[in-house]
Amino acid sequence: MTLGSLAGAYYVRATPGSTLSFLNPVGMRESTGAHTAANLTTGTIPAARLPFTPVQQGGGAGQAANKIYIGWSGADLKAQVDGTDLGAIAFKSWASHAPNIQTGSLNRSVIPVASETERGGVLVATHSQTASSTADYLAITPPKLRFGFSALFETSGHITFPSWMLGFTIKWGRVTLNSGQSSAVTSFPGVALAGTAFHYSNAAGGGSAAMRCLPNGNSFIVVNTESSPRLVGWIAFGV
């Protein structure tokens, strides 16, 4: 009887030229203890003989030879490098909880909601949330801070602030009015808050101009109370 190996497998042959009888590889592993990972000694058992695909520690690009520990804590899968505890490993399923941060149902032990005193996760606010939300867990990006802001710096112009600043608007302009004449000069989407009128130039003589709100509450008119034409400047505030 002859004992030999072929392509990494062991066999026995009863007589020269007889049929090969290959040995049971599982039985060989069990007899050597190779079926139990705890019995393995680095470099003594070929990977082909293992009943599983081995994982190599270190040896990759930029990887050192530190000892890696991975284990179950009873609640989380944790990792450790030598004596440094890296904590729980985050998985894709954990990230799927992120949308729940809006409702406060996010598992705070996984991704805590960030606050002034606690590090954690935040969601970026949409335009509508920036304009209307009172949630204190949303982050506003620079483009959204400018969204809705507009200005026109001309003889007749305005500065309009974003809706998240209540759309507060400052308007200005000028109009020529005859004695006792009035003119509707501007209106606001919501409420006309306050305004004032003044002589834009004293070239036509001294005097005063009065400004008042129209009864609908969102417009201004300018009235020339003088006895001669005037170029009247005005400034109005509203939302």
C-alpha positions in Angstrom: 0.0 0.0 0.0 1.3 3.4 -0.9 0.3 6.8 0.6 0.8 9.9 -1.6 -0.7 13.2 -2.6 -2.0 14.7 -5.8 -3.0 18.3 -6.4 -3.0 18.9 -2.7 -5.2 15.8 -1.8 -3.9 12.7 0.0 -4.6 9.2 -1.5 -3.7 5.5 -0.9 -3.0 2.9 -3.5 -3.2 -0.8 -2.6 -0.8 -2.0 -5.3 1.2 -0.3 -8.1 -1.1 0.6 -10.9 -4.3 0.1 -8.9 -7.1 2.7 -8.5 -6.3 5.7 -6.3 -8.5 6.0 -3.1 -8.6 9.6 -1.9 -8.8 10.2 1.8 -11.8 12.1 3.3 -10.5 15.7 3.6 -13.0 16.5 6.3 -11.9 13.6 8.3 -8.3 14.7 7.9 -9.2 18.2 9.1 -10.9 16.8 12.1 -8.0 14.5 12.9 -5.6 17.5 12.8 -7.9 19.9 14.6 -8.1 22.1 11.5 -11.9 22.2 11.6 -11.6 24.4 14.7 -10.3 27.9 14.1 -8.9 28.1 17.6 -6.5 25.2 16.8 -4.9 26.9 13.8 -1.4 28.1 14.0 -0.3 30.7 11.5 1.5 29.2 8.5 1.1 25.5 9.4 -2.1 24.6 7.5 -2.7 25.5 3.8 -5.7 27.7 3.2 -7.0 25.0 0.8 -7.4 22.6 3.7 -9.6 24.9 5.7 -13.4 24.5 5.8 -13.9 28.2 5.4 -12.3 31.2 3.6 -9.7 32.7 5.9 -9.4 36.4 6.5 -5.9 37.9 6.5 -4.9 40.3 9.2 -2.8 43.2 7.9 -0.6 43.0 4.8 -2.8 45.3 2.7 -1.9 48.7 1.4 -1.2 51.0 4.3 -2.0 48.3 6.8 0.3 47.6 9.8 0.7 44.4 11.7 -1.4 45.4 14.7 -3.6 42.8 16.3 -7.3 43.3 15.5 -10.1 42.1 17.8 -13.7 41.9 16.6 -16.4 40.7 19.0 -20.0 41.0 20.3 -20.6 43.0 23.4 -24.1 41.7 23.9 -25.6 44.8 22.1 -23.1 45.8 19.5 -20.4 44.4 17.2 -17.2 46.1 18.5 -13.6 46.5 17.2 -10.3 46.9 19.0 -6.8 47.5 17.7 -4.2 46.2 20.1 -5.3 47.9 23.4 -7.4 50.7 21.7 -11.1 50.2 21.9 -12.7 51.7 18.7 -16.3 51.2 19.9 -19.2 49.8 18.0 -19.1 49.3 14.2 -21.7 51.2 12.2 -23.7 49.3 9.6 -25.8 50.4 6.7 -29.0 49.5 8.5 -28.1 52.0 11.2 -27.8 54.8 8.6 -31.4 54.0 7.5 -32.6 55.5 10.8 -31.3 58.9 9.8 -34.7 60.2 8.3 -36.3 59.6 11.7 -34.2 62.3 13.2 -36.9 64.7 12.0 -39.5 63.1 14.3 -37.0 62.5 17.2 -37.4 58.8 17.0 -33.8 58.2 16.0 -32.0 55.8 18.3 -29.8 58.3 20.1 -27.4 55.6 21.1 -26.7 55.1 17.3 -26.8 58.7 15.9 -27.6 61.3 18.6 -29.4 64.4 17.5 -26.9 67.3 17.5 -27.5 70.2 19.8 -25.6 73.1 21.2 -24.2 70.8 23.9 -24.1 67.4 22.1 -22.4 66.2 19.0 -24.5 64.2 16.6 -26.3 64.1 13.3 -28.4 66.8 11.7 -30.4 67.0 8.4 -30.0 69.9 5.9 -33.2 71.9 5.8 -35.0 72.3 2.5 -36.1 75.7 1.2 -39.6 75.2 2.6 -38.3 74.1 6.0 -35.9 77.1 6.1 -38.9 79.4 5.5 -41.4 77.8 7.8 -40.0 75.2 10.1 -39.5 75.8 13.8 -37.4 72.6 14.2 -34.2 73.2 16.1 -32.4 70.1 14.6 -32.1 71.3 11.0 -29.0 72.9 9.4 -29.3 75.8 7.0 -26.7 76.0 4.2 -25.4 79.4 2.8 -27.4 79.2 -0.5 -30.6 78.8 1.5 -29.7 81.8 3.7 -29.7 83.9 0.5 -32.7 82.3 -1.0 -35.5 84.9 -1.3 -33.2 87.8 -0.6 -33.4 90.5 -3.3 -32.3 94.2 -3.7 -32.6 96.9 -6.3 -30.4 99.9 -5.7 -32.0 102.5 -8.1 -33.9 105.8 -7.8 -36.9 103.6 -7.0 -35.7 100.4 -5.4 -36.1 98.0 -2.6 -34.4 95.5 -0.2 -36.4 92.4 0.5 -35.4 89.9 3.1 -36.1 86.1 2.9 -39.3 84.6 4.0 -37.5 83.0 7.0 -36.9 86.6 8.1 -40.7 87.3 7.6 -40.1 88.9 4.2 -39.5 92.3 5.7 -39.1 94.8 2.9 -37.8 98.4 2.6 -38.9 100.4 -0.5 -38.1 103.9 -1.7 -38.7 106.2 -4.6 -39.8 109.6 -5.7 -42.7 111.1 -7.5 -43.7 114.6 -8.8 -47.1 115.8 -7.5 -49.1 118.9 -8.1 -50.6 120.8 -5.1 -53.1 118.6 -3.3 -52.4 115.7 -5.6 -51.9 112.1 -4.3 -50.4 109.0 -5.8 -50.3 105.4 -4.8 -46.6 104.6 -4.8 -46.2 101.1 -3.5 -47.9 98.1 -1.9 -46.8 95.0 0.1 -48.0 91.4 -0.1 -49.0 91.4 3.6 -49.1 94.6 5.7 -47.8 98.2 5.1 -46.0 98.9 8.4 -44.8 102.5 8.3 -43.6 105.2 5.8 -42.5 108.7 5.5 -42.4 111.4 2.7 -40.1 114.3 2.2 -39.2 116.9 -0.4 -36.6 115.3 -2.6 -35.3 118.7 -3.6 -35.8 122.2 -2.3 -35.6 123.7 -5.8 -39.3 124.2 -6.0 -39.5 125.9 -2.6 -40.0 124.9 1.0 -43.0 122.9 2.3 -43.9 119.4 3.5 -45.4 116.2 2.2 -47.6 113.8 4.1 -47.9 110.0 3.7 -50.6 107.7 4.8 -51.8 104.1 4.4 -54.7 103.3 2.3 -57.7 101.6 4.0 -56.8 98.2 2.6 -53.8 98.1 4.9 -51.1 97.0 2.5 -50.5 100.1 0.3 -49.1 103.6 0.7 -50.1 106.9 -1.0 -48.1 110.1 -1.1 -50.0 113.4 -0.8 -48.5 116.8 -1.6 -50.0 119.3 0.9 -48.2 122.3 -0.6 -49.6 125.0 -2.9 -47.2 124.2 -5.7 -45.8 121.1 -7.4 -43.2 119.2 -5.5 -40.8 116.3 -6.3 -41.5 114.1 -3.3 -39.3 111.3 -2.0 -40.7 108.5 0.0 -39.6 105.4 2.1 -41.9 102.6 3.1 -41.6 99.5 5.3 -43.8 96.4 5.1 -44.0 92.7 4.8 
